[in-house]
Structures are given as C-alpha cells and as structure tokens.
Amino acid sequence: TALAKFEHHFKGSFLLVTQNVDNLHERAGSKSLLHMHGELLKMRCLNSRLVVDIQENFTFDSHCPCCRSACNLRPHIVWFGEMPFHMNQINQALEACDLFIAIGTSGNVYPASGFYQTAKIRKAHTVELNLEPTGSTFDAAHYGPASEVVPRFLDSLL
C-alpha cells in the first residue's frame, strides 16, 4: 500500500518492477507495474502466446480461448532457465531513472540482482530497503521490516 500511495502522489515518472507472481500490488492500487516473473492468475497459449486472465481452475485438458485446443495452456509464469518478461522495458527504465530502490530482496537472483548496477552506472541514486544487508554496494540503505522501512522512506520522498 505504501508503494501504491507513493505512485499516486509522486509527480514524476514511476515504475514498479516486481518478482512477485501474486496480485497484491494491484490489490493495493499500483498501476505502473511490471511482473517480471509472470502472474499466477493468468494463462498463456503455447501457440499464439496470448495471455488471458483465469477465473477458475484449469487442467491439462482445458481448452485455450484463442485456438480452442486442449493442452495448449500453461501458467503465465517464468520458470527457471526462461528469460523474465519485460526485460527491454525494464532495462530502458533502469537506464533512464534517477532513483532506484530495491525492496526486500536477497540480491542473489539474476537478472534482478544486477538492476541496481545498471541504474548506478547511469548515475541513478540507489537505495536498498531490506530486512538485512545483501552485501551489494547501494548508495544508501535502510534496514528493518518492510512494513516499517518502506512507508517511512517513501513518505520522506513526498
């Protein structure tokens, strides 16, 4: 909710990139959002790559809404070894941003673990908001529970 509030009140350009596959950011009110690892409540056609919302459980025999064939649907989730979604858009945002904030990450999963470096090379101010240090070289860091650290930091920017 702190991120959605910040997005709503911030007058500049804002993009939230999440590794989460749930819809909690949307439920909190976030609008400018990219799910780099996909979304649990969506399916993708193996043939057309059309992404559709799912309203009910699906099975191996469920028929695809675009090609009407069974066995053509898969979860709209990035599996290990697959390229995350939206990487071109994410890289463009990283290269253009002047503030990059990493929230609640281990700092170990590539490519997200390198995002702060891309932003930093482009002279963005980088901030880590996390329960504990990741060992990465952010320009600033604030540690503690996300429910406390994130709202406090974002409120200080508004």
Helices and strands as residue ranges (DSSP letters): H 2-9, E 16-18, H 24-28, E 33-35, E 38-45, E 51-53, E 73-77, H 87-96, E 99-103, G 112-114, H 115-121, E 125-130, E 140-143, H 146-157
